[in-house]
Amino acid sequence: MTPEQARAHAALILIHRLVRNHGLTAEEAVTAVAQRRRREDGPHTELVIAEAHAVVAEAAAPVMALMKKMAEAMQPMMQAASAAMAELARAFKPTTGKTAAARRDRPAWASPYGPRPHRR
């Protein structure tokens, strides 16, 4: 479906909903949708906007429900991964104070390998 076909299909859906839900005539609904598409204001602009929002909300509801189920299903795995990462971080922590003591003999910015060679 091309973008123009998708826009035409969306316009037909809005026109149908305006006639069914708000009692507009077909001509009023077509005019209202066309005005909104041209970014013009008309007497039914708010209805067109409300119906467009309703269509998007209805289309997004199943996707949001699926995402919620996926998040709930992934929660135990994420908790286990978090615990494993915490354990890994604890395993890499130094257990002796040698690293802190070794750094006290020189400033933090100084390299233990001597000064950097000068480039010309």
C-alpha distances in whole Angstrom, upper triangle without the diagonal:
4,7,8,6,6,10,11,10,12,15,15,16,18,20,20,22,24,25,26,27,29,30,29,28,25,26,27,24,22,24,24,21,21,24,22,19,22,24,27,29,30,31,29,27,28,27,23,24,25,22,20,22,22,19,18,22,21,18,20,23,22,21,24,26,25,26,30,30,30,32,35,34,35,38,40,39,39,42,44,42,44,47,47,46,49,51,50,51,54,55,55,57,60,63,66,66,67,64,65,69,68,66,69,71,69,66,63,62,64,63,65,65,67,66,63,64,64,61,63
4,5,5,6,9,10,11,12,14,15,17,18,20,21,23,24,26,27,28,29,31,29,28,25,26,27,24,21,23,23,20,19,22,21,17,19,22,25,27,28,30,28,26,27,26,23,23,25,23,20,22,23,20,19,23,22,19,21,25,24,23,26,28,27,28,31,32,31,33,36,36,36,39,42,41,40,44,45,43,45,48,48,47,50,52,51,51,55,56,55,57,60,63,66,67,67,64,65,68,67,65,68,70,68,65,62,60,63,62,65,64,66,64,61,62,62,60,61
4,5,5,6,9,10,10,12,14,15,16,18,20,21,22,24,26,26,27,29,27,27,24,24,25,22,19,21,21,17,16,19,17,14,16,18,21,24,25,27,25,23,24,24,20,20,22,20,17,19,21,18,17,21,21,18,20,23,23,22,24,27,27,27,30,31,31,32,35,36,36,38,41,40,39,43,44,42,43,47,47,46,48,51,50,50,54,55,54,56,59,62,65,65,66,63,63,67,66,64,67,69,66,64,60,59,61,61,63,63,64,63,60,61,61,58,59
4,5,5,6,9,10,11,12,14,15,16,18,20,21,23,24,25,26,27,25,24,21,21,22,19,17,18,18,15,14,17,16,12,14,17,19,22,23,26,23,21,23,23,19,20,22,20,17,20,21,18,18,22,22,20,22,25,25,25,27,30,29,30,33,34,34,35,38,39,39,41,44,43,43,46,48,46,47,51,51,49,52,55,54,54,57,58,58,59,63,66,68,69,69,66,67,70,69,67,70,72,69,67,63,62,65,64,67,67,68,66,63,64,64,61,62
4,5,5,6,9,10,11,12,14,15,17,18,20,21,22,24,25,26,24,23,20,21,22,19,16,19,19,15,15,18,17,14,17,19,22,24,24,26,24,22,24,23,19,20,22,19,17,20,21,17,18,21,21,18,21,24,24,23,26,28,28,29,32,33,33,35,37,38,38,41,44,43,42,46,47,46,47,50,50,50,52,55,54,54,58,59,58,60,63,66,69,70,70,67,68,72,71,69,71,74,71,69,65,64,67,66,68,68,70,68,65,66,66,64,65
4,5,5,6,9,10,11,12,14,15,17,18,20,21,22,23,25,23,23,20,21,21,18,16,19,18,14,15,18,16,13,16,18,21,23,23,25,22,21,22,21,17,17,19,17,14,16,17,14,14,18,17,15,17,20,20,20,22,25,25,25,28,30,29,31,34,34,35,37,40,39,39,42,44,42,44,47,47,46,49,52,51,51,54,56,55,57,60,63,66,67,67,64,65,69,68,66,69,71,68,66,62,61,64,63,66,66,67,66,63,65,64,62,63
4,5,5,6,9,10,10,12,14,15,16,18,20,21,21,23,21,21,18,18,19,15,13,15,15,11,11,14,12,9,13,14,17,19,20,22,19,17,19,18,14,15,17,15,12,15,16,13,14,17,18,16,18,21,22,21,24,26,26,27,30,31,31,33,35,36,37,39,42,41,40,44,46,44,45,49,49,48,50,53,52,53,56,57,57,58,62,64,67,68,68,65,66,69,69,67,69,71,69,66,63,62,65,64,67,67,68,67,64,65,65,63,64
4,5,5,6,9,10,10,12,14,15,17,18,20,20,21,19,19,15,16,17,14,11,14,14,10,10,14,13,11,14,16,18,20,20,22,19,18,20,18,15,16,18,16,14,17,18,15,16,19,19,17,20,23,24,24,26,28,28,29,32,33,34,35,38,39,39,41,45,44,43,47,49,47,48,52,52,51,54,56,56,56,59,61,60,62,65,68,71,71,72,69,69,73,73,70,73,75,73,70,67,65,68,68,70,71,72,70,68,69,68,66,67
4,5,5,6,9,10,11,12,14,16,17,18,19,20,19,19,15,17,18,14,13,16,15,12,13,16,15,13,16,18,20,22,21,23,20,19,20,18,15,16,17,14,13,16,16,12,14,17,16,14,18,20,21,21,23,25,26,27,29,31,31,33,35,36,37,39,42,42,41,44,46,45,46,50,50,49,52,54,54,54,58,59,59,60,64,66,69,70,71,68,69,72,72,70,72,75,72,70,66,65,68,68,70,70,72,71,68,69,69,67,68
4,5,5,6,9,10,11,12,14,15,16,17,19,17,18,15,17,16,13,12,14,13,10,12,14,12,11,15,16,18,19,19,20,17,16,17,15,11,12,14,11,9,12,12,9,11,14,14,12,15,18,19,19,21,23,24,25,27,29,29,31,33,34,35,37,40,40,39,42,45,43,44,48,48,48,50,53,52,52,56,57,57,58,62,64,67,68,69,66,66,70,70,68,70,73,70,68,64,63,66,66,68,69,70,69,66,68,67,66,67
4,5,5,6,9,10,10,12,14,15,16,17,15,15,12,13,13,10,8,11,10,7,8,11,10,9,12,14,15,16,16,17,14,13,15,13,10,12,14,11,9,13,14,11,13,16,16,15,18,21,22,23,24,26,27,28,30,32,33,34,36,38,39,40,44,44,43,46,48,47,48,51,52,51,53,56,56,56,59,60,60,61,65,68,70,71,72,69,69,73,73,70,73,75,73,70,67,66,69,68,71,71,73,71,69,70,70,68,69
4,5,5,6,9,10,11,12,14,15,15,14,13,10,12,13,10,8,12,12,9,11,14,13,12,16,17,18,19,18,19,16,16,17,15,12,14,15,12,11,15,15,12,15,17,16,16,19,21,22,23,25,27,28,29,31,33,34,35,37,38,39,41,45,45,44,47,49,48,49,52,53,53,55,57,57,58,61,62,62,63,67,70,73,73,74,71,72,75,75,73,75,78,76,73,69,69,72,71,74,74,76,74,72,73,73,71,72
4,5,5,6,9,10,11,12,13,15,14,14,12,14,14,11,11,14,13,10,13,16,14,14,17,18,19,20,19,19,16,16,16,13,11,13,13,9,9,12,11,9,11,14,13,13,16,18,19,20,22,23,25,26,28,29,30,32,34,35,36,38,41,41,41,44,46,45,46,49,50,50,52,55,55,55,58,59,59,61,65,67,70,71,72,69,69,73,73,71,73,76,74,71,68,67,70,70,72,73,74,73,70,72,72,70,71
4,5,5,6,9,10,10,11,13,11,13,11,13,12,8,9,11,10,7,11,13,11,11,15,15,16,16,15,16,12,12,12,10,7,9,10,7,7,10,10,8,11,14,13,14,16,18,20,21,22,24,26,27,28,30,32,33,35,36,37,39,42,42,42,44,47,46,47,50,51,50,52,55,55,55,58,60,60,61,65,67,70,70,72,69,69,73,73,71,73,75,73,70,67,66,69,69,72,73,74,73,70,72,72,70,71
4,5,5,6,9,10,10,11,9,9,7,9,9,5,6,9,8,7,10,12,12,12,15,16,17,16,15,15,11,12,14,11,8,12,12,9,10,14,13,12,15,17,16,17,20,22,23,25,26,28,29,31,32,34,35,36,38,40,41,42,46,46,45,48,51,50,50,54,55,54,56,59,59,59,62,64,64,65,69,71,74,74,76,73,73,77,76,74,77,79,77,74,71,70,73,73,75,76,77,76,74,75,75,73,74
4,6,5,6,8,10,10,9,10,8,11,11,8,9,13,12,11,14,16,15,16,19,20,20,20,18,17,14,15,16,12,11,14,14,10,12,15,13,12,15,17,15,16,20,21,22,24,25,27,28,30,31,33,34,36,37,38,40,42,45,45,45,47,50,49,50,53,54,54,56,59,59,59,62,64,64,65,69,71,74,75,76,73,73,77,77,75,78,80,78,75,72,71,74,74,77,77,79,78,75,77,77,75,76
4,5,5,6,8,9,9,11,10,13,12,9,11,14,12,11,15,16,15,16,19,20,20,19,17,16,13,14,13,10,9,12,11,7,9,12,10,9,13,14,13,14,17,18,20,22,23,24,26,28,29,30,32,33,35,36,38,39,43,43,43,45,48,47,48,51,52,52,54,56,57,57,60,61,62,63,67,69,72,72,74,71,71,75,75,73,75,78,76,73,70,69,72,72,75,76,77,76,74,76,75,74,75
4,6,5,5,7,6,8,8,11,9,6,9,11,9,9,13,14,13,15,18,18,17,16,14,13,9,11,11,7,7,11,10,7,10,13,11,12,15,16,16,17,20,21,23,25,26,27,29,30,31,33,35,36,37,39,41,42,45,46,45,47,50,50,50,53,55,54,56,59,59,59,62,64,64,65,68,71,74,74,76,73,73,76,77,74,76,79,77,74,71,70,74,74,76,77,78,77,75,77,76,75,76
4,6,6,5,5,6,6,9,9,7,10,12,11,12,15,16,16,18,20,21,20,19,16,15,12,14,14,11,11,14,14,11,14,16,15,14,18,19,18,20,23,23,25,27,28,29,31,33,34,36,37,39,40,42,43,45,48,49,48,50,53,53,53,56,58,57,59,62,62,62,65,67,67,68,72,74,77,77,79,76,76,80,80,78,80,83,81,78,74,74,77,77,80,81,82,81,78,80,80,78,79
4,6,6,8,9,10,13,12,10,13,16,14,14,18,19,19,20,23,23,23,22,19,17,14,16,16,12,13,15,14,11,14,16,14,14,17,18,16,18,21,21,23,26,27,27,29,31,32,33,35,37,38,39,41,43,46,47,46,48,51,51,51,54,56,56,57,60,61,61,63,65,66,67,71,73,76,76,78,75,75,79,79,77,79,82,80,78,74,74,77,77,79,80,82,81,78,80,80,79,80
4,6,8,11,12,15,13,11,14,16,14,15,18,19,18,20,23,22,22,20,18,16,13,15,13,10,11,13,11,9,13,14,11,12,16,16,15,17,20,20,22,24,25,26,28,30,30,32,34,35,36,38,40,41,44,45,44,46,49,49,49,52,54,54,55,58,59,59,61,63,64,65,68,70,73,74,76,73,73,77,77,75,77,80,78,75,72,72,75,75,77,79,80,79,77,79,79,77,79
4,6,9,11,13,11,9,13,14,12,14,17,17,17,19,22,21,20,18,15,13,10,13,12,8,10,13,11,10,13,15,13,15,18,18,18,20,23,23,25,27,27,28,31,32,33,35,37,38,39,41,42,43,47,48,47,49,52,52,52,55,56,56,57,60,61,61,63,66,66,67,70,72,75,76,77,75,74,78,79,76,78,81,79,76,73,73,76,76,79,80,81,80,78,80,79,78,79
4,6,9,11,10,9,13,14,13,15,18,18,18,21,23,23,21,19,16,14,11,15,14,11,13,16,15,13,16,18,17,17,21,21,21,23,26,26,28,30,31,32,34,36,36,38,40,41,42,44,46,47,50,51,50,52,55,55,55,58,60,59,61,64,64,64,67,69,69,70,74,76,79,79,81,78,78,82,82,80,82,85,83,80,76,76,79,80,82,83,84,83,81,83,83,81,82
4,6,8,6,6,9,10,10,12,14,15,15,18,20,20,18,17,13,11,9,12,13,10,11,15,14,13,16,18,17,18,21,22,21,23,26,27,29,31,31,33,35,36,37,39,41,42,43,45,47,48,51,52,51,53,56,56,56,59,61,60,61,64,65,65,67,69,69,70,74,76,79,79,81,78,78,82,82,80,82,84,82,79,76,75,79,79,82,82,84,82,80,82,81,80,81
4,5,5,6,9,10,10,12,14,15,17,18,20,21,19,18,15,13,12,15,16,13,13,17,17,15,18,21,20,20,23,25,24,25,28,29,31,33,34,35,37,39,40,41,43,44,46,47,49,50,54,54,53,56,58,58,58,62,63,62,64,67,67,67,70,72,72,73,77,79,82,82,84,81,81,84,85,82,84,87,85,82,78,78,81,81,84,85,86,84,82,83,83,81,82
4,6,5,6,9,10,11,12,14,15,16,18,20,19,18,15,15,13,15,17,14,13,17,18,15,17,20,19,19,22,24,23,24,27,28,30,31,33,34,36,37,39,40,42,43,45,46,48,49,53,53,52,55,57,57,57,61,62,61,63,66,66,66,69,71,71,72,76,78,81,81,83,80,80,83,83,81,83,86,84,81,77,77,80,80,82,83,84,83,80,82,81,79,80
4,5,5,6,8,10,10,12,14,15,16,18,17,16,13,13,12,14,17,15,14,17,19,17,18,21,21,21,24,26,25,26,29,31,32,34,35,37,38,40,41,43,44,45,47,49,50,51,55,55,54,57,59,59,59,62,64,63,65,68,68,67,70,72,72,73,77,79,82,82,84,81,80,84,84,82,84,86,84,81,78,77,80,80,83,83,84,83,80,82,81,79,80
4,6,5,6,9,10,10,12,14,15,16,14,13,10,9,8,11,13,11,11,15,16,15,16,19,19,19,22,24,24,25,28,29,31,33,34,35,37,38,39,42,43,44,46,47,49,50,53,54,53,55,58,57,57,61,62,61,63,66,66,66,69,71,70,71,75,77,80,80,82,79,78,82,82,80,82,84,82,79,76,75,78,78,81,82,83,81,79,80,79,78,79
4,5,5,6,8,10,11,12,14,15,14,13,11,11,8,10,12,10,8,12,13,11,13,16,16,16,18,21,20,21,24,26,28,29,30,32,34,35,36,38,39,40,42,44,45,46,50,50,49,52,54,54,54,57,59,58,59,62,63,62,65,67,67,68,72,74,77,77,79,76,75,79,79,77,79,82,79,76,73,72,75,75,78,79,80,78,76,77,77,75,76
4,5,5,6,9,10,10,12,14,13,14,12,12,11,12,14,12,10,14,15,13,14,18,18,17,19,22,22,22,25,27,29,30,31,33,34,35,37,39,40,41,43,45,46,47,51,51,50,53,55,54,55,58,59,58,60,63,63,63,66,68,67,69,72,75,77,78,79,76,76,79,79,77,79,82,79,76,73,72,75,75,78,78,79,78,75,77,76,74,75
4,6,5,6,9,10,11,12,11,11,9,10,9,10,13,12,10,14,16,15,15,19,19,19,21,24,24,25,27,29,31,32,33,35,37,37,39,41,42,43,45,47,48,49,53,53,52,54,57,56,56,59,61,59,61,64,64,64,67,69,68,69,73,75,78,78,79,76,76,80,80,77,79,82,79,76,73,72,75,75,78,78,79,78,75,76,76,74,74
4,5,5,6,9,10,10,9,9,7,8,6,6,9,9,7,10,12,12,12,15,16,16,18,21,21,22,24,26,29,29,30,32,34,35,36,38,40,40,42,44,45,46,50,50,49,51,54,53,53,56,58,57,58,61,61,61,64,66,65,66,70,72,75,75,76,73,73,77,77,74,76,79,76,73,70,69,72,73,75,76,77,75,73,74,74,72,73
4,5,5,6,9,10,10,10,10,11,9,8,11,10,6,9,12,10,10,14,15,14,16,19,19,19,22,24,26,27,28,30,31,32,34,36,37,38,40,42,42,44,47,47,46,49,51,50,51,54,55,54,56,59,59,58,61,63,63,64,67,70,73,73,74,71,71,75,74,72,74,77,74,71,68,67,70,70,73,73,74,73,70,72,71,69,70
4,5,5,6,9,9,10,10,12,11,10,13,13,10,12,15,14,13,17,18,17,19,22,22,22,24,27,29,29,30,33,34,35,36,39,39,40,43,44,45,46,50,50,48,51,54,52,53,56,57,56,58,61,60,60,63,65,64,66,69,72,74,74,75,72,72,76,75,73,75,77,75,72,68,67,71,71,73,74,75,73,70,72,71,69,70
4,5,5,6,5,7,7,10,9,8,11,12,10,11,15,15,14,17,19,18,20,22,24,24,26,28,30,30,31,34,35,36,37,40,40,41,43,45,46,47,51,50,49,52,54,53,53,57,58,56,58,61,61,60,63,65,65,65,69,72,74,74,75,72,71,75,75,72,74,77,74,71,68,67,70,70,73,74,74,72,70,71,70,68,69
4,5,5,5,7,8,11,9,6,9,10,7,8,12,12,11,13,16,16,16,19,21,21,22,25,27,27,28,31,32,32,34,36,37,37,40,42,42,43,47,47,45,48,51,49,49,53,54,52,54,57,57,56,60,62,61,62,65,68,70,70,71,68,68,72,71,69,71,73,71,68,64,63,67,67,70,70,71,69,67,68,67,66,67
4,5,7,10,11,14,13,10,13,13,10,11,14,14,12,15,17,16,16,20,21,20,22,25,27,27,28,31,32,32,34,36,36,37,40,41,41,43,47,46,45,48,50,49,49,52,53,52,54,57,56,56,59,61,60,61,64,67,70,70,71,67,67,71,71,68,70,73,70,67,64,62,66,66,69,69,70,68,65,67,66,64,65
4,5,9,11,14,14,11,15,16,13,13,17,17,15,18,20,20,20,23,25,24,25,28,31,30,31,34,35,35,37,39,40,40,43,44,44,46,50,49,47,50,53,51,51,55,56,54,56,59,58,58,61,63,62,63,66,69,71,71,72,69,69,72,72,69,71,73,71,68,64,63,66,66,69,70,70,68,66,67,66,64,64
4,7,10,13,13,9,12,14,12,11,15,16,14,16,19,19,19,22,24,24,24,27,30,29,30,33,34,34,35,38,38,39,41,43,43,44,48,48,46,49,51,50,49,53,54,52,54,57,57,56,59,61,60,61,64,67,69,69,70,67,66,70,70,67,69,71,68,65,62,61,64,65,68,68,69,67,64,66,65,63,63
4,7,10,11,8,12,14,12,12,16,17,16,18,20,21,21,24,26,26,27,29,32,32,32,35,37,36,38,41,41,41,44,46,46,47,51,51,49,51,54,53,52,56,57,56,57,60,60,59,62,64,63,64,67,70,72,72,73,70,69,73,73,70,72,74,72,68,65,64,67,68,71,71,72,70,67,69,68,66,67
4,7,8,6,9,11,10,11,14,15,15,17,19,20,21,23,25,26,27,29,32,32,32,35,37,36,38,41,41,41,44,46,46,47,51,51,49,51,54,53,53,56,58,56,57,61,61,60,63,65,64,65,68,71,73,72,74,71,70,74,74,71,73,75,72,69,66,65,68,69,72,73,73,71,69,71,70,68,69
4,5,5,9,10,10,11,14,15,16,18,19,20,22,24,25,26,28,30,33,33,33,36,38,38,39,42,43,43,45,47,48,48,52,52,51,53,56,55,55,58,60,58,59,63,63,62,65,67,67,67,71,73,76,75,77,73,73,77,77,74,76,78,76,72,69,68,72,72,75,76,77,75,72,74,73,71,72
4,6,8,9,10,12,13,15,16,18,19,20,22,24,25,26,28,29,32,33,33,35,38,38,39,42,43,43,45,47,48,49,52,53,51,53,57,56,55,59,60,59,60,64,64,63,66,68,68,68,72,74,77,76,78,75,74,78,78,75,77,80,77,74,71,70,74,74,77,78,79,77,75,77,76,74,75
4,6,5,6,9,10,11,12,14,15,17,19,20,21,23,24,26,29,30,30,32,34,35,35,38,39,40,41,44,45,45,49,50,48,50,53,53,52,56,57,56,58,61,61,60,63,66,65,66,69,72,74,74,76,73,72,76,76,74,75,78,76,73,69,69,72,73,76,76,77,76,73,75,74,73,74
4,5,5,6,9,10,11,12,14,15,17,18,20,21,23,24,27,28,28,30,33,33,33,36,37,38,40,42,42,43,47,47,46,48,51,50,50,53,55,53,55,58,58,57,60,63,62,63,66,69,71,71,73,70,69,73,73,70,72,75,72,69,66,65,69,69,72,73,74,72,70,71,71,69,70
4,5,5,6,9,10,11,12,14,15,16,18,20,21,22,26,26,26,28,31,31,31,34,35,35,37,40,40,41,45,45,44,46,49,48,48,51,53,51,53,56,56,55,58,61,60,61,64,67,69,69,71,68,67,71,71,69,70,73,71,68,64,64,67,68,71,72,73,71,69,71,70,69,70
4,5,5,6,8,10,10,12,14,15,16,18,20,21,24,25,25,27,29,30,30,33,35,35,36,39,40,41,44,45,44,46,49,48,48,51,53,52,53,56,57,56,59,61,61,62,65,68,70,70,72,69,69,72,73,70,72,75,73,70,66,66,69,70,72,73,75,73,71,73,72,71,72
4,5,5,6,9,10,11,12,14,15,17,18,20,23,23,24,26,28,29,30,32,33,34,36,38,39,40,43,44,42,45,48,47,47,50,52,51,52,55,55,55,58,60,60,61,64,67,69,69,71,68,68,71,71,69,71,74,71,68,65,64,68,68,71,72,73,71,69,71,70,69,70
4,5,5,6,9,10,11,12,14,15,16,18,21,22,22,24,26,26,27,30,31,31,33,36,36,37,41,41,40,42,45,44,44,47,49,48,49,52,52,52,55,57,56,57,61,63,66,66,67,64,64,68,68,65,67,70,68,65,61,61,64,65,67,68,69,68,66,68,67,66,67
4,5,5,6,9,10,10,12,14,15,16,20,20,20,22,25,25,25,28,30,30,32,34,35,36,39,40,39,41,44,43,43,46,48,47,48,51,52,51,54,56,56,57,60,63,65,65,67,64,64,68,68,66,68,71,68,65,62,62,65,65,68,69,70,69,67,69,69,67,69
4,5,5,6,9,10,10,12,14,15,18,19,19,21,24,24,25,28,29,30,31,33,35,36,39,40,39,41,44,43,43,46,48,47,49,52,52,52,55,57,57,58,61,64,66,67,68,66,65,69,69,67,69,72,70,67,64,63,67,67,69,70,71,70,68,70,70,68,70
4,5,5,6,9,10,11,12,14,17,17,18,20,22,23,24,26,27,28,30,32,33,34,38,38,37,39,42,41,41,45,46,45,47,50,50,50,52,55,54,55,59,61,64,64,66,63,63,67,67,65,67,69,67,64,61,60,64,64,66,67,68,67,65,67,66,65,66
4,5,5,6,9,10,10,12,15,16,15,18,20,20,21,24,25,25,27,29,30,31,35,35,34,36,39,38,38,42,43,42,44,47,47,47,50,52,52,52,56,58,61,61,63,60,60,64,64,62,64,67,65,62,58,58,61,61,64,65,66,65,63,65,65,64,65
4,5,5,6,9,10,10,14,15,15,16,19,20,20,23,24,25,26,29,30,31,34,35,34,36,39,39,39,42,44,43,44,47,48,48,50,52,53,54,57,59,62,63,65,62,62,65,66,64,66,69,67,64,61,60,64,64,66,67,69,68,65,68,68,66,68
4,5,5,6,9,10,12,13,14,16,18,19,20,22,24,25,26,28,29,31,34,35,34,36,39,38,39,42,43,43,44,47,48,48,50,52,52,54,57,60,63,63,65,62,62,66,66,64,66,69,67,64,61,60,64,63,66,67,68,67,65,67,67,66,67
4,5,5,6,9,11,11,12,14,16,16,18,20,21,22,24,26,27,28,32,32,31,33,36,35,36,39,40,39,41,44,44,44,47,49,49,50,54,56,59,60,61,58,58,62,62,60,63,65,63,61,57,57,60,60,62,63,64,63,61,63,63,62,64
4,5,5,6,9,10,10,12,14,15,16,18,19,20,22,24,25,26,29,30,29,31,34,34,34,37,39,38,40,42,43,43,46,48,48,49,53,55,58,58,60,57,57,61,61,60,62,65,63,60,57,57,60,60,62,63,65,64,62,64,64,63,65
4,6,5,8,10,10,11,14,15,16,18,19,21,22,24,25,27,30,30,30,32,35,35,35,38,40,39,41,44,44,45,47,49,49,51,54,56,60,60,62,60,60,63,64,62,64,67,65,63,59,59,62,62,64,65,67,66,64,66,67,65,67
4,6,7,8,9,11,12,14,15,17,18,20,21,23,24,26,29,29,29,31,34,33,34,37,38,38,40,42,43,43,46,48,48,49,53,55,58,59,61,58,58,62,62,60,63,66,64,61,58,58,61,60,62,63,65,64,62,64,64,63,65
4,6,5,6,9,10,11,12,14,15,16,18,20,21,22,26,26,25,28,30,30,30,34,35,34,36,39,39,40,42,44,44,46,49,52,55,55,57,54,55,58,59,57,59,62,60,58,54,54,57,57,59,60,62,61,59,61,61,60,62
4,5,5,6,9,10,11,12,14,15,17,18,20,21,24,25,25,27,30,29,30,33,34,34,36,39,39,40,42,44,45,46,50,51,55,56,57,55,55,59,59,58,60,63,61,59,55,56,59,58,60,61,63,63,61,63,64,63,65
4,5,5,6,9,10,11,12,14,15,16,18,20,23,24,24,26,28,28,29,32,33,33,35,38,38,39,41,43,44,45,49,51,54,55,57,55,55,59,59,58,60,63,62,60,56,56,59,58,60,61,63,63,61,63,64,63,65
4,5,5,6,9,10,10,12,14,15,16,18,21,22,21,24,26,26,27,30,31,31,33,35,35,36,39,40,41,42,46,48,52,53,54,52,52,56,56,55,57,60,58,56,52,53,55,55,57,58,60,59,57,59,60,59,61
4,5,5,6,9,10,10,12,14,15,16,20,20,20,22,25,24,25,28,29,29,31,34,34,35,37,39,39,41,45,46,50,51,52,50,50,54,54,53,55,58,57,54,51,51,54,53,55,56,58,58,56,59,59,58,61
4,5,5,6,9,10,11,12,14,16,19,20,19,22,24,24,25,28,29,29,31,33,34,35,37,39,40,41,45,47,50,51,53,51,51,55,56,54,57,60,58,56,53,53,56,55,57,58,60,60,59,61,62,61,64
4,5,5,6,9,10,10,12,14,17,17,18,20,22,22,24,26,27,28,30,32,32,33,36,37,38,40,44,45,49,50,52,50,50,54,54,53,56,58,57,55,51,52,55,54,55,56,59,59,57,59,60,59,62
4,5,5,6,9,10,10,12,15,16,15,18,20,20,21,24,25,25,27,29,30,30,33,35,35,37,41,42,46,47,49,46,47,51,51,49,52,55,54,52,48,48,51,50,52,53,55,55,53,56,57,56,58
4,5,5,6,9,10,11,14,15,15,17,19,19,20,23,24,25,26,28,29,30,32,34,35,36,40,42,45,46,48,46,46,50,51,50,52,55,54,52,48,49,52,51,53,54,56,56,55,57,58,58,60
4,5,5,6,9,10,13,14,14,16,18,19,20,22,24,24,26,28,29,30,32,34,35,37,41,42,45,47,49,47,47,51,52,51,53,56,55,53,50,50,53,52,54,55,57,58,56,59,60,59,62
4,5,5,6,9,11,11,12,14,16,16,18,20,21,22,24,26,26,28,30,31,32,34,38,40,43,45,46,44,45,49,49,48,51,53,52,51,47,48,50,49,50,52,54,54,53,55,57,56,59
4,5,5,6,10,10,10,12,14,14,15,18,19,20,21,24,24,25,27,29,30,32,35,37,40,42,44,42,42,46,46,45,48,51,50,48,44,45,48,47,48,50,52,52,51,53,55,54,57
4,5,5,8,10,10,11,14,15,16,18,19,20,22,24,25,26,28,30,31,32,36,37,41,42,44,43,43,47,48,47,49,52,51,50,46,47,50,49,50,52,54,55,53,56,57,57,60
4,6,7,8,10,11,13,14,15,17,18,20,21,23,24,26,27,29,30,32,36,37,41,42,44,43,43,47,47,47,49,52,52,50,47,48,50,49,50,51,54,54,53,56,57,57,60
4,6,5,6,9,10,10,12,14,15,16,18,20,21,22,24,26,27,29,32,34,37,39,41,39,40,43,44,43,46,49,48,47,43,44,46,45,46,48,50,51,49,52,54,53,56
4,5,5,6,9,10,10,12,14,15,16,18,20,21,23,24,26,27,31,32,36,37,39,38,38,42,43,42,44,47,47,45,42,43,45,45,45,47,50,50,49,52,54,54,57
4,5,5,6,9,10,11,12,14,15,17,18,20,21,23,25,26,30,31,34,36,38,37,38,41,42,42,44,47,47,46,42,43,46,45,45,47,50,51,50,53,54,55,58
4,5,5,6,9,10,10,12,14,15,16,18,20,21,23,25,28,29,33,35,37,35,36,40,40,40,42,45,45,44,40,41,44,42,43,44,47,48,47,50,52,52,55
4,5,5,6,9,10,10,12,14,15,16,18,20,21,23,26,28,31,33,35,33,34,37,38,37,40,43,42,41,37,39,41,40,41,42,45,46,44,47,49,49,52
4,5,5,6,9,10,11,12,14,15,17,18,20,21,25,26,30,31,34,32,33,36,37,37,39,42,42,41,37,39,41,40,41,43,45,46,45,48,50,51,54
4,5,5,6,9,10,11,12,14,15,16,19,20,24,25,28,31,32,31,32,36,36,36,39,42,41,41,37,39,41,40,40,42,44,46,45,48,50,50,54
4,5,5,6,9,10,10,12,14,15,17,19,22,24,27,29,31,29,30,34,34,34,37,39,39,38,34,36,38,37,37,39,41,42,42,44,46,47,50
4,5,5,6,9,10,10,12,14,16,17,21,22,25,27,29,27,28,32,32,32,34,37,37,36,32,34,36,35,36,38,40,41,40,43,45,46,49
4,5,5,6,9,10,11,12,14,16,19,20,24,26,28,27,27,31,32,32,34,37,37,36,33,35,37,36,36,38,41,42,41,45,47,47,51
4,5,5,6,9,10,10,13,15,18,19,23,25,27,25,27,30,30,31,33,36,36,35,32,34,35,34,34,36,39,40,40,43,45,46,49
4,5,5,6,9,10,11,13,16,18,21,23,25,23,24,28,28,28,31,33,33,32,29,30,32,31,31,33,36,37,36,39,42,42,46
4,5,5,6,9,10,11,15,16,19,21,23,22,22,26,27,26,29,32,32,31,28,30,32,31,31,33,36,37,37,40,42,43,47
4,5,5,6,9,10,13,14,18,20,22,21,22,25,26,27,29,32,32,32,29,31,32,31,31,33,36,38,37,41,43,44,48
4,5,5,6,9,12,14,17,20,21,20,21,24,25,25,28,30,30,30,27,29,30,28,28,30,33,35,34,37,40,41,44
4,5,5,7,10,12,16,17,19,17,18,22,22,22,25,27,27,27,24,26,27,26,26,28,31,32,32,35,38,39,42
4,5,5,9,10,13,15,17,16,17,20,21,22,24,27,27,27,24,27,28,27,27,29,32,34,34,37,40,41,45
4,6,8,9,13,15,17,16,18,20,21,22,24,27,28,28,25,27,28,27,26,28,31,33,33,36,39,40,44
4,6,9,12,14,14,13,15,18,18,19,22,24,24,24,22,24,24,23,22,24,28,29,29,33,35,37,40
4,6,9,11,12,11,12,15,16,17,19,22,22,22,20,22,23,22,22,24,27,29,29,33,35,37,41
4,6,7,9,8,10,12,13,14,17,19,20,21,18,21,22,21,19,22,25,27,28,31,34,36,40
4,7,9,10,11,13,14,16,18,20,22,23,21,24,24,23,22,25,28,30,31,34,37,39,43
4,6,8,9,10,11,14,15,17,19,21,19,22,22,22,20,23,25,28,30,33,36,38,42
4,6,6,6,9,11,11,14,16,17,16,20,20,19,18,21,23,26,28,31,34,36,40
4,6,5,6,9,10,12,14,16,15,18,18,17,15,18,20,23,25,28,31,34,38
4,5,5,6,9,11,12,14,12,15,15,14,13,16,18,21,22,26,29,31,35
4,6,5,7,10,11,12,11,14,14,15,14,17,19,21,23,27,29,32,35
4,5,5,8,10,12,12,15,15,15,13,17,19,21,23,27,29,32,36
4,6,6,8,11,11,14,12,12,10,13,15,18,20,23,26,29,33
4,6,6,7,7,10,9,10,9,13,14,16,18,22,24,27,31
4,6,7,8,11,11,12,12,15,16,17,20,24,26,29,32
4,7,9,12,10,11,10,13,13,15,18,22,24,27,31
4,6,8,6,8,8,11,11,12,15,19,21,24,27
4,5,5,9,10,13,12,12,15,18,20,23,26
4,6,8,10,13,13,13,15,19,20,23,26
4,7,10,12,11,10,12,15,17,19,22
4,7,9,8,8,10,13,15,18,21
4,5,6,7,8,12,15,17,21
4,6,9,11,14,17,20,23
4,7,8,11,14,17,21
4,7,9,12,15,19
4,6,9,12,15
4,6,9,13
4,6,10
4,7
4
